[in-house]
Amino acid sequence: MRRREFIAIASSAAAFAPFAAHAQASSAPVIGLLSGTHFNKPEVDGVVNGLADAGFKDGDNVRLDYVSAEGKYDLLPSLAADLARRNVAVIVTIGGAASAPAAKAATATIPIVFANGADPVKLGLVSSLSRPGGNVTGASFLVNSLSAKRVEILQMLVPSATLIGFLVNPENPSYDSETQEIAAATRTLGQGLRVQSATGEADIDAAFKRFAQEPVAAISVAADAYFLGRRNQIVGLAAEYKLPAIYPREEYVVSGGLMSYAPRPADAYRLAGIYAGRILKGEKPSDLPVQQSVKVYLSVNLKSAKTLGIDVPPMLLATADEVIE
């Protein structure tokens, strides 16, 4: 679904801009902004701000074409192919790990800049971080690779837990690697693991019902852009079933979730915009090394802990970067 009107900066003042400005905008290079899920304002703002840092403004000397799969990842190949057919100047992929592989499969010539939480080498996007090669580069905040650490944090929170639940989207390209990582972590800790897959709203409801029936002692939610968009539902179900949960993005905790262990990816989206601008100025993706976020934040919501009847260990609170009281 094309979302050209997503950003509300198309104010009435634009209707009165000089004809020359309209002519300039119509001839400006087009950046296709491809998302696997609903456009998340902080992500879009990051890209737009990065472009501004590079000297580009939407509607002035560049045009942004917003294209979203609205959480239906199977639509991404056709959406990416449409952008390639229209020969946009750059494709910037956000909204989950599935967007960038779809774009790469659609074109070997149009520059692609990604911002996501998966390992770009494992996804086959680049040859290496320092020497991307080909037409793809970007920024990674590696949220998918923290599953093992999240299980360790859950054990600190619920030391008696013998069975852990894992909610994952099988349509996410990182599905296998993240599931294998959390399975290895739970084995090391002597815990059992129950994996529940979900690709839609009803699936999420059913997954939590099965978690409660097992019953699992706590759950970890996989890093997935669709899940992020459904965070209110997921957080609400965790509260309903009294399940302590750890999440892959801080937004869940802000929405009432118990805790998260995650990077703050705003810088990655901004960098994607900067890279897109540099490419428009003539630089090649193969010459722009993939950037990685190395800082990870532990966030805890004490209100949620109280609702769940959980006493957060003092050591865990002492290491938290953000505590909501």
N, C-alpha and C positions, 0 to 999 in steps of 0.2 A: 504494500500500500504506500503510495507516494504521499509524503507529509510535508509538502512545500510550505504550508501555512503554519507549521508547528511553532516557530518562534514568534512571539507577539510583538515583534519590533516593526512589523509592517504597518505602521501607524498611518493615519489619514494624511499626515504631512507628506508621505511619499507620493500621494496623488498629485501634489502641486510642485514636485521637483522639476527642475528645468528639463527640457527635452534632451539636451546634451547629456545630462546625467543618466536618463533612461537609455539612451543610445550606448553609453559607456557600459552600463550594466548588462545590456543585451549581448554585447560583444565580449564580455568578460569571460574568463575561463570558468568552467563548471567543476565543482567538487561534488562527487556523489558521496553522501553520508549514509552508509549502509548499516542498519542495526538489526540484530536478530530479535529484538523485543521492542516494547513500547519505548519511545524516546524518554530517557531520564534527563531531566533538566540539568543537573550538575555535570553530566557527561557532555551534553551538547554545549553548555556554557564553557567547559574546559577547552573544547575544540575551537569554539569561536574566539575565545580569549587568546589562544595560542596563535591563531591566524592573525589576530590583531597585533600581537607581538612581532609577527613577521611582516606586518605592513599591509594586511589584506582585510577588507570589510565586506561582508555579505551585502549585495545590492549595489556596491560601489565598484570595486575592481575585481570582485570575484562573486560567483553565485553558488549557493549551497542548494543541492537537491536532496531532500530528506526522503529516504526510502527505508521502510520498516517491514519486517516479517511478522510483527505483532505477536511474537512468541511462537509462531509456527515455523520452526527451523527448516522444514522441508520446502518452504517457499524461497529460501535464500538463493539457491542456484539460479532460479529463473530471474530473480530480482537483480542478482549480480550480472547475469548475462545481458539483461536489458541495459544496465549502465555501460557495459562494455560495448554493446552495439551502438550506443549513442556517443561513444568515444569521449567520455568525460576526461578532464585533464588529470584528475587524481581521484582515487577511491579511498575514503577513510572509513574503516570498519570499527564499530563500537557495539555495545549491547550483547556481550558474550563472546565466547570463543568460536562459535560456529560461523560467524560472519566472515572472518578473514580467509579460512579455507575455501569458502564458496567464491569469494572474490578472486582468489588465486587460480581456482579452477576455470574461471570465466575468461581470464586474460593473462597473457605472459608479457604484455607490452605496456599497458597502462600502469603507472605507479600506484602502489597500494601501501597505505599506512595504517597499521592496526594499533589499537589500545585495548588489551584484555588481560585476564588473569591467568592465562594458560602458558605453558612452556612453548615458545614459538619454534624451538628446534624439534621437540617431540611431535608437534603438530605438522611438521614438514613445511613451515612457512619460510624458514631461512636456513642457510647452511650452518651458520654460527652466529653468535651475538655480535662479535666484533667485525665479521665479514659476512653480511647478510647474503650477498649475491643476488642475482635476479632482480625482480621488480618490486620486492616487498621489504619493508622495514617497519619500525614502530617502537612501542613502549609496552613493557610487560610488568605487571605488579604481582605476578606469581601467586595469586590467591589459591589456585587449585593445589599447589604443592604443600600446603600447610595442614592437610588432613590429619597426619600422624600427630602433630603437635596439639591439634584440637582434642584428639582422643586423650592425650596425656593430661590436658587441662580438665577434661571431664572426670578423669579418675581422681584428680586432686579434689574436685568438687563433690563427687559421689564415690568415695573409695570402696564402698561395698558393691558397686555395680559389677555384675557378672555378664550382663547382656546389653550391648549397645545397638541402637538403631541408626541407620544411615539412609537419609532421603536423597535420591539422586535422579537426575533427568537422563534417560538413556539416549536422548537425541543430542546431548552435549558431546562434542568431540573428545573431551577429557574424561568421559564416563569410565572407560576401562582403567586408565592409569590412576584415577582418583580412588576408584573402588578397590583396586589392588593395594594401593598405599594404605588405606584405612584398614583393610583386612590384615595386612602384615602388622600394623600397629596394634590391633586388638589381640592378635595371636601372641605378640611379644608380652603384652600386659596380662595374658591369661584370661581374656574376655571372649565371649561369643559375639557374633555380629549378625544382625538381621538387616538386609538391604531391601528397601522398598523403592520402586521406580514410580515416577509420576511425570506426565507430560501435559496435564491439564488440571483444572480446578477440582473436578470430581475425583481424579486420581489422587490428589493431595489429601482430600478428605478420607478416602479409602485407606491410604497409607498410614495415616495417623490412627485410624481405627484398628488396623492390624498391629501397629506398634503397641497399642494399649492392650490388645488381646494376648500378646506374646507372654508376659509383658516385658518390654525393655525398661531398663532403669534410667536411661538418658539417651538423647539422640544428637547426632551431628547432621547438619544440613549442608549438602554439597554446594560448591560455588557454581551458580548458574544464573544467567541474566533473567530467565523467566521466573525462577523462584524469587529473585529480588523484587520483581514486579508484583509478586503475590505474597510479599512479606507480611502484610496485615493478616491474611488468612492463615499463614503458617504460624505466626506468633500467637494468634488467637487459639489455634488448635493445640499448640503446646501448653497453653494455659488451661484450656478446657480439660485436657487429659492429664494435667499435672505432671508433665514431662520436662525435666530440666534439659535445656537445649543450648548448643553452642553453634554460632552462625559464622558465615564467611565474609560478612560485611557489617560495618558498624551501623548501617541504616536499620538493621533488624533490632538492635538494642535501643536505638532512638524510638522505634515503633513499639517498644514494650518487651522485646526479647530479653532473655536472661543475660547472655554474654556473647561476645564475638572475639575472635582472634584473627586480625586481618590488616592488610595495608589500607592506606587512604589513597585511592587511585586518582584523585583530582589532578595531580601533577602529570600523570601518564596521559590523560586526555588533553591537557594543555600542550604537552610535548608533541602529541600527534598533530595538533593544529600547527605548531611551529614547523614540524617536519614537512607537512603539506605545503606550507608557505615557502619553505626553502626549495622544495622540489619545483614549485611554480616558477621560482627564480632561476632554475636551471640545474640544480644539484640532482644527483642520481640516487635512488634508494640504496643501491649497492654500496655507495660511499658513506651512508649514514648508519652507524652502528646501532643495534637495538639497545635501548635504554631499559634498565631494570630498577624497580623500587625495592630497597632493601629494608626499610623501616616497617615494622609490624607493631600494631597496637592491640592491647588487651582492654576491652571495655566490659564493664559489669553494671547491670541494672539492679540495684538493691531493692527497689520497689517490686520487681518481678520475683526476686528471691524470696521476699516476704510472702507474696501471694502463693508461691509454690511451697512455702514452709521449709526453705533451705537456709542454713547458716553458711554463708560463704567463708571459707577458712581465712584467717587473718593474713597468712602468707600470700594467698592469692590476691587479696585486696591490696596488699602492699606493693605487688608488682603490676597492678592495673594502671593503665595510662589514663583511663576515663572511668569515673564512678558516678552513676546516676542515683541520687538518694531520694 
